[in-house]
Structures are given as C-alpha cells and as structure tokens.
Amino acid sequence: MHVDIQLPDNKSVVIRKMVADFALRGIVGGVPPEQCNDVKVVGRVLALLDAAQKSPDVQEVAVIDVEDCGAAYRFTTALAAAIPANVLLTGTPRLLERPILPLVDALERAGASLSRTDDGWLIRGRRIEADCVEIDSSLSSQLASALVLAAPLMNLHKVKLASADIPSLQYLRMSIAAMEGYDIAVEGVQPYAGPLGATGDWSAAAFWFAHACLNPQNTYSLHPLTAESIQGDSVITQWFTKLGVEMEYGADTVSLRCGKHSTLPALVLDMSQNLDLVPVMFALACALPADFTFLRTGNLRHKESDRLGQLARQLAPYADVTDVADGVRVVGRSGVDFSQAMFDTAGDHRLAMAFLLLTDPSHLSDTGCLRKSYPSLPAQLSRT
C-alpha cells in the first residue's frame, strides 16, 4: 500500500514568523483555517495585543488567554511587557505551572512591570530600552526566544545566556533566523546559515517514520519536507536509517520504505535537543520491539503533561522500563498484543501521537488534543 501524507506546517517556524512580523513591522496577519490550534492562538493573541496598544483607554486591561500554548505564553509575556498596554495573561492551570520565572526576572531587570495573580500575570507594558539582557534558559529555549522575538520593541541587541546548557537549542536558532534584518545576537549561539527548508513538520514526520518501521509492506510519501531544514527533529533521518528505513528525496517530498532486517540495533539517544520525539520513539520501542535508551530527558516533566512519567506508567505493562542516569531505558517485549490497550492522553498531543502508533483512536481517552499540532492525523490514519 502507498501512503501519501500531507504534513502540517511546523508550528514553531510559523509562529516565530508571525511574532517577528508583529515586533518588526507591526503586522498582524490572518491565520488559514487549516492551521493547528497553537498557530490560531498566536494569531488571536497578536490581534489582541495590537488592539490593546491602540486602545484610547490607557487604564483598560486586556485579558489574553493563551490556552495551553507554551510558545504563546512565553512570547506574549515579552511582547506585552514592551508595548504601551495593560494585559492580564492567562491560560490553562497546567500551562501556568510551566517555567516562566527566568523570563519574568530578565524582563524585570530590563525595566518591565509584571506581577503574579491568581489567574496568571498582570503585565503593565511600558517602553523598555535594554541593549543587553541576560537570561537563564536552561529549562526551555523558549525563554530566550521570547527575548529575541520581542527585541525590536525593547531596542535589544544582545542576549546573554546564564547557562550554556540549553534544551532544544535549534529552536532558539530558529528564532534568531526569524528576525531577519534586525541586529540581534545571542552570546555563544551561532546563527543558522542554511535554508529554512520546506515548512512541513519534522516532528509530525517522525510518526510516519515510526509507522513505516511497523508496516514494512507500505511505502510512504511525506510532503512538504526537505532534507536540509532548520528543524532539529530532522535528525530522525539518522536514527531511522539505523532501523532499516530507506529514504529518497524529491524537491519537497521524502519517500520512505522499511527494508527487512534480522536484528535491530540498540540505540542510545541524547534527547536534550529533540524532546518532542521521545513519546513516539518510546512507543516504537514497545511496538517493534526494540531496545532504546533516552538520555537527558528531565525537561519532559515540564511539558503539557509530565510526559516521561505518563509514558513510563502507561507503557510499563508492554515493555521493561528502567531509570538510568538522566534518562530512561525502554526494552520492548515480543508478542505483546496492543489491540485491547486503552491509553490516557492526559490532554497531551505528543502522547496521543505516540499511543496512535499502538492502537486506534477509539482506545484513547481523547484525540481532540491533536488539534494543537496535528489535527488531521486521525483522518490520515483511517486511510492506511
């Protein structure tokens, strides 16, 4: 069977371009209906920020709900701090637990006014002049990205990192690349010099690479996707080559098939720069079965759910899951039947994608969370 897959746009690239347009040029563009919910949230947020700074009522407080979108949470915090408007920034309870204090501290040192409330953050925006700001971005690259993307509103030209250990560093480089034409540098981070590549999402593509491993009778065409990409998750081409997946590249398409192999190599993977890939790879280890060790996974506990805890708890009946230094080892068991397995997505789109490798949507507590990044996945799966 041949499977032709139209991938969603990479929301990280799209969102950064939208925020850069707002900060650099004051542009608030429309969002096509086919975009995922995170992109729609950012589009709505930018429109509200634009309206707030143009409001004749200087005392009015604009309530901005970013739902469960971490990028909107961090990026709006920096944007709102640097425009002449008052904003109450809120979101889901889980979102408001996610790391933000290092960004708040950095903005306050630059002269911003932010205060915690029961519902989120009250931000009294004001003109900020801060040529250089230091931030601890060791919990999330989005914290430094927020400063980079808001830089024109703050006359900011240099960001210093308090720690050189930055998870998902490529996303920070993506933020710098989005600020084309503006002089902003992050100390110790080399700008991305290659092409941005097609906008198809390599994080979503990882699902289909794993699907190919489990369905060697199929061939796959994934588009729009290019071999050269700013997206760090394109590293999966290296991993899946070791697992027997063969790839051919077209102008904006990657074609896949899984060749036959007698044994699978045990993989030891540093996931610090590719945390979004852990759920699908974890599920794949259970399904093949295979022996995968994931290192430097600690920040997974600060995502839409405690992803590492959820994966270990829910997949332990189907694999040997062992804690290792700064990570986890997953060894799948032969002959496991997933046909009756039931999984709780915990409202987390990455968990939903992982569990859909193992069973059909009716066996998941919720697939609505996929609207966050890959709303068309259940429909695409129904055609395979």
C-alpha positions, 0 to 999 in steps of 0.5 A: 500500500502507498501512503501519501501524507500531507504534513502540517506546517511546523508550528514553531517556524510559523509562529516565530514568523508571525511574532517577528512580523508583529515586533518588526513591522507591526503586522498582524496577519490572518491565520488559514483555517487549516492551521493547528490550534497553537498557530490560531492562538498566536494569531488571536493573541497578536490581534489582541495585543495590537488592539490593546496598544491602540486602545484610547483607554490607557487604564483598560486591561486586556485579558489574553488567554493563551490556552495551553500554548507554551510558545504563546505564553512565553512570547506574549509575556515579552511582547506585552511587557514592551508595548504601551498596554495593560494585559492580564495573561492567562491560560490553562492551570497546567500551562501556568505551572510551566517555567516562566520565572527566568523570563519574568526576572530578565524582563524585570531587570530590563525595566518591565512591570509584571506581577503574579495573580491568581489567574496568571500575570498582570503585565503593565507594558511600558517602553523598555530600552535594554541593549543587553539582557541576560537570561537563564534558559536552561529549562526551555529555549523558549525563554530566550526566544521570547527575548529575541522575538520581542527585541525590536520593541525593547531596542535589544541587541544582545542576549546573554545566556546564564547557562550554556546548557540549553534544551532544544537549542535549534529552536532558539536558532530558529528564532534568531533566523526569524528576525531577519534584518534586525541586529540581534545576537545571542552570546555563544549561539551561532546563527543558522546559515542554511535554508529554512527548508520546506515548512512541513513538520519534522516532528509530525514526520517522525510518526510516519517514520515510526509507522513505516518501521511497523508496516514494512509492506507500505511505502510512504510519501511525506510532503512538504519536507526537505532534507536540509531544514532548520528543524532539529527533529530532522535528525530522525533521518539518522536514527531511522536509517539505523532501523532499516528505513530507506529514504529518497528525496524529491524537491519537497517530498521524502519517500520512505520504505522499511527494508527487512532486517534480522536484528535491530540495533540498540540505540542510545539517544541524547534527547536534550535537543529533540524532546518532542520525539521521545513519546513516539520513539518510546512507543516504537520501542514497545511496538517493534520491539526494540531496545532504546535508551533516552538520555537527558530527558528531565525537561519532559516533566515540564511539558503539557503533561509530565510526559516521561512519567505518563509514558513510563506508567502507561507503557510499563505493562508492554515493555521493561522500563528502567531509570538510568542516569538522566534518562530512561531505558525502554526494552520492548517485549515480543508478542505483546498484543496492543489491540485491547490497550486503552491509553490516557492522553492526559490532554497531551498531543505528543502522547496521543501521537505516540499511543496512535502508533499502538492502537486506534483512536477509539482506545484513547481517552481523547484525540481532540488534543491533536488539534494543537499540532496535528489535527488531521492525523486521525483522518490520515490514519483511517486511510492506511 
